[in-house]
Amino acid sequence: MTLDRPRNAIGRPTAGIIPGSERQPAAVHQAHQELVPVSFLGPSGTFTHAAARELFGPSARYVGAATIDGVFDAVRQRDVVYGVVPIENSTEGSVANAIDALVEGGVLIRRELVVAIDQCLMSAANRLTDIRRVHSHPQALAQCRAWIARNLNGAELIHAASTAAAARNTLADSGAAAIGSRLAAELHGVPVLRDGIQDLADNATRFVVLAAEDATATGRDKTTVVFAVHDARGALLRVLEVFDANDINLTRIESRPSRQKAWDYVFIADLEGHRSDANVRAALATLASRCPLLEVLGSYPRSR
C-alpha cells in the first residue's frame, strides 16, 4: 500500500522554483539565469501558453509540446523543469487525459492557476455563411457548442491537438475557421470574426504546474490525492467520513477508470490544506489503512 510517491523517484532533483514558492535552493538562481525550461501544450498561442507566460514570465524558456501527454513526458524525463497543462474547465469539467496522465505518476502538481477563457472565432472567410469547417481542441468546441449550433449549423467540426494548431490549420483554407485565443489569431495571422463565443460568460480553465516536487506549505493550500476503495458496501462512505472527521473540505472528487482491469475505478480528490498540515497528515494516515491505493499527487498554493 502506498501513502506517498517518492519525491524524486524517477530523476534528478528539481533545480529551481516557480514564483510564489518559499524554497530557494542555490541552484535556483543559476536556473533562472539560464531560463528555466517550461513545457506547455503548444504550439505558441494556446491558452496553456498564455497561462505559462502568466506563471513564469520572462524567466522561462518555453517549449511547446504537441499533446498533453507530451508535456507530462517532458517533465518525467527531466527534459524540462516544469510543465503546464489544463486540468479542468468550469463549463466542460475535467480534462480527462490530463487527469489520467497525472494518476500514472512520475510528476506532482506544484501550483495551480485559474484563467478566464474568452474563445474567438477566427477565419480568412469574409462571412459566417462561408465557413464549412471549424477546427479546434475538443474542449474549446464543447465550450462553444450552443453558439456553433446557432451560427454555424451544418459546419463540420474537426478536432485539433490544440487551439493554436487549429488556427494554423485554417491558414490555407478559406472555408475553414478555428476557435481559440486572440493570441493564437495574432501569432498565426488569422483574422478574428467574433469575440466571446463561449456559451457561458464566466468560462474559466484551471491550469496546473507539473514538477518533480510539489510546493511547501503557504497556509492557503490545496492537496490532490488518488485513492481506491475495496469493493464493498459503504467503502466510499467510510473514506469520506475520514475527511469530515479531520475537518477537511473536499473541493472536488471524481472517478476515473483504473486502467488495471475492466470496470475498476479510482477516485481523484482535491482537498483544502497541505500534506504537512496536522489534520491532513492524520487523515492520510487513517486512509492508508482503509484504501488499497492512496497516493498524494501534490500539495500546492491555491489559485487566487
GIDAPE-V217347 format. One record per backbone hydrogen bond with DSSP energy under -1.0 kcal/mol. CO is the residue of the C=O (numbers start at 1). NH is the residue of the N-H. E is the energy in kcal/mol with one decimal. If there is no record, write none. Layout:
BEGIN
co = <CO CO>
nh = <NH NH>
e = <E E>
END
This chain:
BEGIN
co = <6 18 25 27 28 29 30 32 36 37 37 38 39 40 43 46 47 48 49 50 51 52 53 56 59 61 63 65 67 68 69 70 71 72 73 74 74 75 82 83 85 87 88 89 93 95 96 97 98 99 100 102 108 111 113 115 119 120 121 121 122 127 128 132 133 134 135 136 137 138 139 142 143 144 145 146 147 148 152 156 158 162 163 164 165 168 170 173 175 175 177 178 180 181 182 183 184 185 191 194 200 203 204 205 206 206 207 208 209 210 211 220 221 222 223 224 225 226 227 230 232 234 235 236 237 239 240 241 242 243 244 249 252 254 256 261 264 266 267 268 269 270 270 271 274 277 278 279 280 281 282 283 284 286 287 287 293 295 297 298 299 300>
nh = <9 21 28 31 32 33 34 35 61 81 82 63 84 65 46 50 51 52 53 54 55 56 57 59 36 38 40 42 71 72 73 74 75 76 77 79 80 78 39 210 208 95 206 93 89 99 100 101 102 103 104 105 211 209 207 205 197 180 193 194 178 130 131 156 177 158 179 160 141 142 143 145 199 148 149 150 151 152 155 134 136 166 167 168 169 171 173 176 132 133 135 122 120 185 186 187 188 190 123 121 203 117 90 115 87 88 113 85 110 83 108 302 273 300 271 297 269 295 267 232 235 238 239 240 241 243 244 245 246 248 247 272 270 268 266 264 258 256 227 254 225 251 252 223 277 281 282 283 284 285 286 287 288 289 290 291 228 226 109 224 215 222>
e = <-1.1 -1.8 -2.0 -2.5 -2.7 -2.2 -1.8 -1.2 -2.5 -1.7 -1.6 -3.1 -2.1 -2.8 -1.2 -2.0 -2.4 -2.6 -2.2 -1.8 -2.1 -2.7 -1.9 -1.6 -2.0 -2.5 -1.8 -3.0 -1.2 -1.9 -2.7 -2.0 -1.7 -2.8 -2.6 -2.2 -1.3 -1.2 -2.6 -3.3 -2.4 -2.0 -3.6 -2.1 -2.7 -2.0 -2.7 -1.9 -2.0 -2.2 -1.5 -1.1 -2.1 -2.8 -3.3 -2.7 -2.3 -2.0 -2.9 -1.6 -2.7 -1.4 -1.6 -2.8 -2.2 -3.2 -1.9 -2.0 -2.3 -2.2 -2.0 -1.2 -3.0 -2.6 -2.0 -1.9 -2.4 -3.0 -2.4 -3.2 -2.0 -1.7 -1.8 -2.1 -1.9 -1.1 -1.7 -1.6 -3.4 -1.6 -3.2 -2.9 -3.0 -1.8 -2.4 -2.8 -2.1 -2.3 -2.3 -2.5 -1.3 -2.6 -3.1 -2.8 -3.0 -1.4 -2.5 -1.9 -3.2 -1.6 -2.8 -2.4 -2.3 -2.5 -2.7 -3.3 -2.5 -2.6 -3.3 -2.1 -1.8 -2.2 -1.3 -2.5 -2.1 -1.1 -1.8 -2.6 -1.2 -2.5 -1.8 -2.4 -2.6 -2.9 -2.8 -1.4 -3.4 -2.4 -2.5 -2.0 -2.6 -2.1 -1.3 -2.7 -2.1 -2.9 -2.3 -2.1 -2.6 -2.2 -2.0 -2.7 -1.8 -1.2 -1.2 -2.2 -2.1 -2.5 -2.7 -2.6 -2.1 -2.5>
END
